[in-house]
Amino acid sequence: MASKSRPAFDLQGFLSSAGAARRVVGFQRNEKIFSQGDPANAVFYIQEGAVRLTVLSAAGKEAVVGMMGPGDFFGEGCLAGQSLRMGSATALIPTRLLIVQKKTMVRMLHEQPELADRFITYILSRNIRIEEDLIDQLFNSSEKRLARALLLLARYGMAGPPRRLRVKVSQEILAEMVGTTRPRVNYFMNKFRKLGFIEYNGGIQINDALLSVVLHE
């Protein structure tokens, strides 16, 4: 007799279950979640919405270092010994976060192997993406970098079709993410639209054909 497969671990359900030092907090569009230099004492899990991560240099220049969506963790640096936030986090749209205090998260990771497996897998995947971002910045053209940024914002490769961007992202923000100027972003966005790679229909809609820009040598 074939054995029944074990049901998938319900990460959302587990994190949302009753427990000490776990709470759900809502943030409005453009509301600051934490600022660079704040105490790092909790891990955040995005239930709904989107979050922008930024870093401010000593010279006062701000750089976008990440765009996070539902199912993503952020603020996990506190688990590795960070006492202060290395950057800032801001809600891009109305966002609901599950906030787990550091001590609670550490205890849960020790007591719940399935949670630990999922969390480690997520962190490793994110490290790979950071390495890819670095290679992207070093070797790819601004056109390729913009195409890849749009695909990531559309959550290409994640569950569900990567169609419409759920986050309203200005061309200024895209320029910061890509490391180029707003006029260049505007030029490439118009080019992508004319080629049928993207559409404007109450927001930015990403078509699978945009992947060809990233894959083209």
N, C-alpha and C positions, 0 to 999 in steps of 0.2 A: 504494500500500500504506500502510495506516495505521501510523504510528509507535507503538511501544510506549511506554506511559507510564513515566516513571522511578519506581522504587520510592520510597516515603516514607523520609525520612531517619530512621534508627533512633537517636534521641537517647539512650535508655537504654543501648543497646548501645555507642554511641560513648563515652559518659561512663564506662561500666564497663570499657572496654578497658584493657589494660595500659598504664601510663604513670607517669612520675615524679610524685610528690606527689599521687597520687590513692589514696584508701583508703576502704573501707566500714567503718563503725562502728555497732554496735548500742547502743541506749539502752533502758533499762527505763522502765516507767510512772513518771511524775513525776520522772524524772532530768533534771537541768539539762544542757543542751547548751552554752550559754555564758551569761554574766551581763553585765548592763549595766556598761560600763566595761572589759570585757576587750579585749585587742588584736583588731582586725578584720583577719584575715589569710587568710581562706578563704571560699569559697562552698559552700553546702550544697544537696544535691539529695535529695529524699525518695524513696526507693525503696519503702518500706513504712511504714505507721504514720501518725501525726499529730503536729503540733507547734503549741504555743501560743506566740505572741509577746506579750510584755508590756513596759510601760514603767513605771518607778517615778519619781514626782515627787520634788522636793526635800523635800516635806512627808511623804514616805513612803507616798503613796497609789499603789496599783498599778492600771493600766488594761490591759485586753486590747485589743491593736491588730490581732490577726490570728490566724486558725486555718488552718494549712497542711496539705495532704494529699499523697498520692502524685503525683509528677510536678511538684511545686512546687519552686521555688528559694527560698532565703532567705539572708540574710547578704551579699547582693550589694552592700551599701553600701560595702564595702571597695574595689570597683572604681571608685567615684566619689570616692575620696580620704578616706573615713572611716578614721581610725586606731584608733578605739575603738568598741565596740559601743554603739549608741544605745538598745538594749533587751536583754531577756533572751529566751532560747528554751528551752522545756521540752517533753520528750516527753509526750504525753497518754496514749499506749498504747505497748506495745513497738514500737520504731521503728528502721528501718535507714536510715542516711544515707550517701550518697556525699559525701565531703569533698574538695574540689578547692582546693588552695592558690592564693592570689591570682595569683602569677606564672604558674602553669600555666594558670589560667583565661584570663588576658589573652593568653597566647601562643596558646591554642587558638582564642580568638575571632578573632584575627588570621589564623590559618592555615586555619581551617575556616569558609568562608562559610555553609554550611548550619547549622552550630551557631550562628553569630552571628545568622542570620535568626531561628531558633527562639527564641533567648535574648531578642533585641530585641522580638519579638512578645509573648513572655511578660511582659516588663517593662512594655510599653505597656498590655497587658491589665490588669495589676495596678494600674497608675496609674489607669486608668479606674475600676477597682473601688474604689480609695481615694477618688476623687472622688465616686463614688456613695455610699460610706459617709458622707462628710461631708454631702452633701445629705440623706441619710437621717436623720442626727442632727439637722440644722437644721430640717427641714420636716415630717418624718413623725411620726405618733403612735408611742408605744411598742409598740402592738399590731402596726403595720406593720413596725417595726424588728425585732421578735421574729420575725415570719413570714419576713422576708428573711434574718435570721441563720440560721434553721433550714434554709431552702432552700440557702443557701451552704454550710452544714455538710454537707448532703446532696449537695453538688456538682451542684446543679441546672444544667442546660445543658451539663454536661461529658459525656464519653463514658460511656454506660451509664445505666441508669435510676436516678433519685434516690429510692431507697427507704429503706433503713435507715441511720441515722447510725452510722458505724463508730467514732465517738469518743464515749465516755461523758462527757457534759457535764452538770455539775450546774446547778441553777437559779441558784446564786450566780454561776457563770461567765457564764451567759446574761444575767443582770442586769447584769453588768459590761460585756458586749459591747453590750448594748442601751442602757445608760445609764438604768436604772430600778431599782426595788427587787425583791427576791425575791418578796414577796407579789403584786406586779403580774404578774411572770412566771408564778407559780403560777396566778393567776386566768386569764390568757390561755391557758396550756397546757391547763387544764381546759376552757376554752371551745372551743379548737381540737379537742380530743378529742371533745367532745359533738357538734360539727358534722361530725365525720368527716374532718377535715383531717389529723390525726395519730392514730397508734395506739401503744399500749404493748404490746409482745409480745416480752419479753426485751430490750428496748431501744426507742428511739423510731423509729417508722416514719413517713416523710413521704409523704403522698399529694399528687398533682398539684393537687388542689383548693385546697391552701394558697396557691397562686399568686394566687387570687382576692382574698385579703386585701391583697396587695401592689398589685394592679391597681385595687382598688376606690377610688374617689374619696370 
